[in-house]
Amino acid sequence: MSPVLFLFAALAQTPTPPDDAADAPSAASVESEADDEEDAGWTGSVGLGASFFTGNSRAFTLTGDALAEYDSPVWALTVEADGAYGNAAAEDAEEREVTAKTLGGWARGDYRFTPLVSAYTFLGAQADHPASLELRTEAELGVGLTFLERHEASNELLLRTYIGGSYARDRRFQYFPTRQNLPDVNLWSPAVGVAFRYDINERVHLREDALLLPDVFGDARVLLDSTTKLSVHLTDRFALTTFFEVQHDSAPAAGKVRTDTSLSLGGELTL
């Protein structure tokens, strides 16, 4: 894990002294918390990050993300979007080179048969110009198995795995250095995923989502996506966040590297 993640966690480890009057919650407050857990409803957040450089090099990068979630004892729905844009140039250069230009959106629905077993469907679309990806559309169906789940006020622990089938179609186009069409690629594969949620304390939240897609029906190809997120809440609604992302494609477009990684810092507002 990145040292930045450990730094964020260390900054928030000092516990807040408990209020003696709040040590023994009233029956009414316990009942209210139980009702809130039963009818969680919709929650959401938006985040923004930026970096700017001047001097020998001139560069900037902007990142943004938005998330909406609905959770109930039976249904769980998630809608998510993120994007990034950046360019850079040397001090005397007139032309600027695009270093990031991505945009994606995803929707997921889970139906829980039991606390252990659920069925899910997933739809997504993504564009990544530096990777010569004009548009990736994907669909996935499968089952989820929940091994750990605890939802309490400011205290969440979740470990869930997913097994399913996935289809993805990559429409490829080379944007840099010359513009030209590239052959499209289809991917039929099993899907293996994991979702991990852990609240280190009431202010520090750790999230991990990973997905493995090995193509067993066509040409040998493996896709791997991993996102690690650490949030440090300064208030009930505002948090400092850091994301570490890994995207691996064993058979990328011609001239592109197999693995992309990114580390971003920003702020997030809970709606």
Beta strands, then each sheet from edge to edge (+ up, - down):
strand 1: 41-53
strand 2: 57-71
strand 3: 75-90
strand 4: 97-112
strand 5: 117-128
strand 6: 133-152
strand 7: 155-174
strand 8: 180-181
strand 9: 185-199
strand 10: 204-215
strand 11: 221-233
strand 12: 238-249
strand 13: 259-270
sheet 1: 8+ 7- 6+ 5- 4+ 3- 2+ 1- 13+ 12- 11+ 10- 9+
end
